[in-house]
Every structure is written in structure tokens, then in C-alpha cells.
Amino acid sequence: MIGSRSRASELPQSESVHKKLALKAFKKIGLHDDEDVKFMLKGSKLKKVKSGTWKKSRWMKLQEDGLSIWCESRNKAPPTFSVMDIRAVQEGHQSEVMKKHCNSFSAKQCFTIVFMGNRTTLDLVATSEEEGKRWVQGLKKLIQRVETMSQREKIEHLIHQHLEKADKNNDSKISFKEVKNLLKMINLKVDDDYIISLFQQCDKSKTNKLEEHEIEEFCNLLMQRPELEEIFECLSGKEHWLTVDEVESFLQEQKEMVTKETCLHVMQKYGLNDNAKHNQILTQDGFMMYMLSPDGDVFNSDHDQAYQDMTQPLSHYFISTSHNTYLMEDQLGGPSSTEAYIRALLRGCRCVELDCWEGPHGEPMIYHGYTFTSKILFKDVITTIRDYAFRVSPYPVILSLENHCGQEQQAVMAQHLKEILGNMLLTAPIDGKPPNELPSPEELKRKILIKGKRFQTSGSTPEQQEETADEYEEENVKNEKKSKKTLMSELSDMVIYCQSTHFHSFDQTWSRQAAHETSSFAETKAKKLIAENGPTFIIHNTLQLSKVYPLGSRIDSSNFNPQEMWNGGCQLVALNFQKPGMEMDLNKGKFRQNG
């Protein structure tokens, strides 16, 4: 018989040292008695779907640490992933793959795991609706638990998750080289001398390898925060604990608004010693748990919700913006996918880009023109935007349309926008007022705005208007001559507050007072304007929106530093969301607050 045997029997069997440490970590999660989680621990054979012809049975099982999931893999992809890497779990036929290839299965059997970063989504079909329900419920419970974990707890679980991978020769012992590999796996940057010191301190057997109890001691020492211990010792003195009054005094020094009751709540919540709780004192372990928890975070958790005044004109706000949103990888040959829109919107993006081109069978497509990127249907993207636009924020979403379609397919685009988005789509000025001032985010809640070209006056005819994309022209000036497309009134009429207009001068903009107009600038042009006319550019941006986008030469989807553009008051600073790095970290930090 020719073929390959099922790999279900090849589930990783952890050695006792790894299993013991993993079980300790699992108990700390507090879900070891949950029925859905226990079901996941037993494992299931699920159908993994990639296309209409690629549907393979794969074994999937929650590991002993409670946060790692082993998924049978027959390629080079890592077989284990962490619950901490999951952004969302979609139920039913929501993903692009599910919509196209899984209609023959009940929606209750189907679910999709969407990951953070660039990892490909996992589309799965359970053998029964009950099995699908168990996995979805279990995953959501684990994700909710992760959201409440402190940074220390997360690092501890990452260590347990990677211990077995680090033990290359499977001898249940960890060499110094394997320790360094472990730290590299979890992206934990620690000084070499410090690691050598910890390793030698724990190597009681003097074998140059850490065994079971030594590994655990090493993990505990690695989790230590000397700077926090120093603070605790300074506060507690010789007693080695803190009283309610001392906790109150410490928090007041940090400008926290606290009472004795709130301090006592902190001590009861984070204290690890029952006797200490009973005697109303906080030990060092409890103090560390508090300082590394969301409650002790330097970020004000109240700012997770909208706390700023959201009644000012839209031009008074910075807006999280994505460039070429449809791309998953580079700008020349990478795949286009609706999943890219899902990822951007779930990360709080409020302005997404759609490059629209003529497609077969009368259906417009979205892709990066004159490149080898794959193509996706315009209507699929609009459906995805409808489903995810307001999952994480109620504030408006702007669709930046780059229109390269002829009249017929422009009409199709307009029809899809109206029919799919329905009442979400803004098609008239708020309260019927002329758009001489931009409305506020509060007035535009749960509305989708179109950014694009619009007829300048009521007397204009379609033949007098040219639909040219400023951004596209600057990026692809070598690829095509200036494209002239007749703009159809169906699309023009949908552009209310974000009319794409070529920038001529600050004087002209200010004299016209056209708040509804929006100009786009390549990063080099924006830098030049900021350097030469910074204060004037800022005043310009109090009136209308400005969009800044990466140069076309950034074919690897790299990003520019957005801070300089924000300093100039530019609201729509477009970045390649698929490219991790310092620039996207800045963007994440910028929009971390205010819901």
C-alpha cells in the first residue's frame, strides 16, 4: 500500500520535567476544571481548509501548559502556537476561505483562528457542531484569560511553552546554549553576563546543565525584577512587608487617587499569602504581582475607552491609516486578501485603501496595479469591511478609493457600496448642512465615508472630470501615462467630506476654506513642506485632512517614521500594517489610547 500514515500518533510526548513545569503553569491559569478546556486537552481531528481542493484532516490539541496548541503539520510551519498569538476566533463562514469553500459544512462546525502579525489564518471544520462549539468556547475563554495576565505571567508561560523546543537532544536537561536559544525563541533580550551568572547560580550539580528543579529555579530567577525588589525593600525596611498605610503612601507618591479601601482591595487581589491577606499586609511577591499587572501599568487603563472630547471637527484628530491595505506581504508579488482588511480593522485602523481595477465578468477587482500581486473581488472587500468596521471602535471608517475602472464597473462599485453597506454608508451631509466644516467623530459614529474624486461644481459634466489617483501616479509614474477615466456621478455623489484634491499651495487652500477637501502627499513631499513651512502646514491641517503615504520605492512594504508627519499635524499617516517594526510600534502606541 502506497501512502503516508496519519500523524495523530505522533503527538509530542513531553518528558516529565517539561510536563511538571507545564502543569504548574496551567494551574495558575485557573481554567483546568473548565469543561471546554478539558475537551481541548483531549484533542480533536479537525479538517484544515486552504482551498476547494485542499481540505486535510489534522489533529489539534491543547498542551499541558494550557496556552499552547499543537496542530499537526506536514510542512515547515511550527506545529505549536500560543493562545497569546491569537487575535480573534471567527465563528461560521466569515473568512475568505470559509465563504468560498466551506458552504457544504454547517456554519456551527466552522471556525477560523486569526493570528496577530503575519501568520496565515487557520480555517478549521469540526466533525460535529458540538465539537466546533467546544473549541470556539474554549479558545475564547483562554483568550479572555490572556487579556488579564500580567507581563510576568505571559513571559513565564512563553518560557514553559518553549522549554521542550529548547531541549534539542531531549535529555530533559538544558545546557547554557539551549538556554540562550530559549531566550531567543521568546524574544527576551538579556545581558549575556547576567544569564551566565544565573545559569551558574542554578547549576548546583556542576554538570553545565540544568535539571528539573534547577530549571524551575532558573525560570524563577529570570522572572525577578531587581529594580522592583529594590523599591519594595526601600518601602518595607526591615519588616519585609507593607501595611495598608505604607501602600497608600506609596501610591499617593505616584499621584494615584487612592483611599485605604482601594489599597486594601489591591492587597487582597494581588497578595499570594493567605496569612498576609488575613493580617492586611502585602509581601514582596504580592507587590511584584501588582506592579506587573494591568492595575499597576503606567498606562492609564481608563484611557482604553474614549476619554477625549470627540465633538471637534474631524480634522482635529489623528486617524489610524493603512496603506495598500489589501496586501499581506510586499508591494510587487505578494498576495492580496480580505484577511488583511480584517487584521487592520481589528487593530483599530480607521482609514483603509482600495485600489480598484477592471475585473472579469463585470466585477471590479482590488490589487496593486502593474505588479504581480494577486487579485480579490471589490464586493468581497466591502462585505468584509461591513462585518469588521466597528468591531473595536464605533468611530467612522474612511474608504480611500483609488479608482482605475471604466464607467460600467464604476456603476457596479457604487451599487455594491450601497447594497452591502446600507445605512452605514454616508451619502449626504450630516443634518443636510453644507460641508463647509467637517463634522465630528461623535456625529459620524458607525458611519463609513468615501474618500475619492468628486465633481467640482453642479455644472460639471463627466467628460470634464478626470479620475486620477495622485498617490498612484507618483508611485507608478514610470509604468503608465496619466490615466484619464470618466468619473461617474454614482461614485462622485458618495464623496461628501473627503474629496481628493491636488494640493497647490497653502494660500489657495486657506482662501477657499474647503474643509471637505483632502490632499495626499508622498512622504518626501510631506517632509519638505514640514521642513520649509511647518507652522503653516499645521494651520492647514486644522481645516482639512492630509494623507501621507510611503514612496513607491518601498517595495518590501517598509515604513517611514510617522512621528515627523504627526508633528506636522497630518492626520492620515498611512503605513504598511503588514510590516512589523519600530514604525508600526509607534503607530500602535499612538492609537493605544482613547478606545
PyMOL commands that set and color helices and strands:
alter all, ss='L'
color gray80, all
select helices_A, chain A and resi 8-10+16-29+35-42+83-85+96-101+107-109+129-147+151-166+176-185+192-202+212-222+226-236+244-253+260-270+274-278+284-291+294-296+301-304+314-316+338-346+360-362+378-388+407-424+430-432+462-464+470-475+489-492+506-512+523-543+562-567+582-590
alter helices_A, ss='H'
color red, helices_A
select strands_A, chain A and resi 44-49+55-62+68-71+80-82+86-91+110-115+122-125+174-175+209-210+242-243+281-282+319-322+351-357+365-366+376-377+397-404+448-452+498-500+517-522+545-549+572-575
alter strands_A, ss='S'
color yellow, strands_A
deselect
rebuild
show_as cartoon
